Amino acid sequence: MAGITERNAQRIELANSGFTMNYIDDWQPKTTLYRHKASYNTEGDIVEGIGSTVKQVPGNPDYVLKKAKIGLFPWKPGSECSCQWCGETFEKDNEKPEVFQESCGICGVVVEAKAKPGLISKLKAHKSKTHP
């Protein structure tokens, strides 16, 4: 049995990996883990892809935390997951970065930026340089 110090450190590490804070108290004896990172063989071929399962593994926090460090979690991967592998996979494959656009009211030049404050700044700079 882990002491209170180890238990609190484990709870913080679980929370930083995306688990709920009460997981350490309410864990199940057996669980199913989902791959958020593909598994490769020595030749570099994918053996088990993202979303494949590993069933009937221990559900205790020590074991699950070790597996979380290599991309195995008890929830399905997806765009709503905040793990590093889902962030990389779903951002690259499925989501295009949002681009804000606005045209100059005087000359019609279209200004683009990745964020709204950047767009406002670029439009003000354009107007001050081009239309003093």
CORLINRA-V317879 format. One record per pair of residues at least 12 apart in sequence whose C-alpha atoms are under 10 Angstrom apart, sorted by the first residue. I is the first residue (numbers start at 1). J is the second residue. If there is no record, write none. Layout:
BEGIN
[[I;J] [I;J]]
END
This chain:
BEGIN
[[2;62] [7;24] [7;25] [7;61] [7;62] [8;24] [10;24] [10;61] [10;62] [10;65] [11;23] [11;24] [11;25] [11;61] [11;65] [13;65] [14;61] [14;62] [14;64] [14;65] [14;66] [14;68] [16;83] [17;65] [17;68] [17;69] [17;73] [17;82] [17;83] [17;84] [18;68] [18;73] [18;81] [18;82] [18;83] [19;64] [19;65] [19;68] [19;73] [19;74] [19;75] [23;59] [23;60] [23;61] [24;59] [24;60] [24;61] [24;62] [25;60] [25;61] [26;59] [26;60] [26;61] [27;58] [27;59] [27;60] [27;61] [27;64] [28;58] [28;59] [28;60] [28;61] [29;56] [29;57] [29;58] [29;59] [29;60] [30;55] [30;56] [30;57] [30;58] [30;59] [30;60] [31;54] [31;55] [31;56] [31;57] [31;58] [31;59] [31;60] [31;64] [31;73] [31;74] [32;53] [32;54] [32;55] [32;56] [32;57] [32;58] [32;59] [32;72] [32;73] [32;74] [32;75] [32;76] [33;51] [33;52] [33;53] [33;54] [33;55] [33;56] [33;57] [33;58] [33;59] [33;64] [33;67] [33;68] [33;71] [33;72] [33;73] [33;74] [33;75] [33;76] [34;49] [34;50] [34;51] [34;52] [34;53] [34;54] [34;55] [34;68] [34;71] [34;72] [34;73] [34;74] [34;75] [34;76] [34;77] [35;48] [35;49] [35;50] [35;51] [35;52] [35;53] [35;54] [35;67] [35;68] [35;70] [35;71] [35;72] [35;73] [35;74] [35;75] [35;76] [35;77] [35;85] [36;49] [36;50] [36;51] [36;52] [36;53] [36;68] [36;70] [36;71] [36;72] [36;73] [36;75] [36;76] [36;77] [36;78] [36;81] [36;83] [36;84] [36;85] [36;86] [36;87] [36;89] [37;49] [37;50] [37;51] [37;52] [37;70] [37;71] [37;72] [37;73] [37;77] [37;83] [37;84] [37;85] [37;86] [37;89] [38;50] [38;51] [38;52] [38;70] [38;71] [38;72] [38;85] [39;52] [39;70] [39;71] [50;71] [50;72] [50;76] [50;77] [50;78] [50;85] [50;86] [50;89] [51;72] [51;75] [51;76] [51;77] [51;78] [52;72] [52;76] [52;77] [53;72] [53;73] [53;74] [53;76] [54;72] [54;73] [54;74] [55;74] [59;74] [68;83] [69;83] [70;85] [71;83] [71;84] [71;85] [71;86] [77;89] [77;90] [78;90] [79;91] [79;94] [79;95] [97;114] [98;113] [98;114] [98;115] [99;112] [99;113] [99;114] [99;115] [99;116] [99;119] [100;112] [100;113] [100;114] [100;115] [100;116] [100;117] [100;118] [100;119] [100;120] [101;113] [101;114] [101;115] [101;116] [101;119] [101;120] [101;123] [102;116] [102;119] [102;120] [102;122] [102;123] [103;123] [104;123] [104;124] [104;126] [104;127] [105;123] [105;127] [106;127] [106;130] [106;131] [107;127] [107;130] [107;131] [109;123] [109;126] [110;123] [111;123] [111;126]]
END
